[in-house]
């Protein structure tokens, strides 16, 4: 199953640090592949939620591995 924007957002917003670490590479691959992430350009609201989730949940995380 190919990840969707909704799936990626749900992964970003989860609280489990272990799962966040596992999904990091998946998110990089999703954002890097223009075919997989074609919906990013069309759904600005979802993209805004994704960036906000990454900024607040990951960058400000107390776990240094999540921040990286």
C-alpha positions in Angstrom: 0.0 0.0 0.0 1.4 3.4 -1.0 1.4 6.0 1.8 -1.1 8.9 1.4 -0.9 12.4 2.8 -3.5 11.4 5.4 -1.3 8.4 6.5 1.8 10.5 6.7 0.0 13.2 8.8 -1.2 10.5 11.2 2.3 9.2 11.5 3.7 12.7 12.2 1.1 13.4 14.9 1.5 10.2 16.8 3.0 10.3 20.3 5.0 7.0 20.3 8.7 8.0 19.8 9.7 4.6 18.5 7.1 4.8 15.7 8.2 8.3 14.9 11.7 7.1 14.4 10.6 4.2 12.2 8.4 6.4 9.9 11.0 9.1 9.4 12.6 7.3 6.4 9.1 6.5 5.0 8.3 10.2 5.1 11.6 11.2 3.3 10.9 8.7 0.6 7.3 9.9 0.2 8.3 13.6 0.0 11.1 12.8 -2.4 9.0 10.9 -5.0 7.0 13.4 -7.1 4.6 10.6 -8.2 3.8 9.4 -4.7 3.5 12.9 -3.3 1.6 14.5 -6.2 -1.3 15.4 -3.8 1.0 17.8 -1.8 0.6 20.5 -4.4 -3.2 20.2 -4.5 -4.0 20.1 -0.8 -2.4 23.1 0.9 -4.3 22.6 4.1 -3.0 19.1 4.6 0.5 20.3 3.8 0.2 23.1 6.3 -0.9 20.5 9.0 2.0 18.3 8.1 4.6 21.1 8.4 3.0 22.3 11.7 3.0 18.8 13.0 6.7 18.3 12.1 7.6 21.7 13.6 5.8 21.3 16.9 5.9 17.5 17.5 9.3 16.6 16.0 11.6 19.7 16.1 10.6 20.5 19.7 10.8 16.9 20.8 12.9 16.1 23.9 14.3 13.1 22.0 17.3 14.2 20.0 16.9 11.4 17.5 13.4 12.6 16.6 14.6 16.2 16.3 17.3 15.1 13.8 
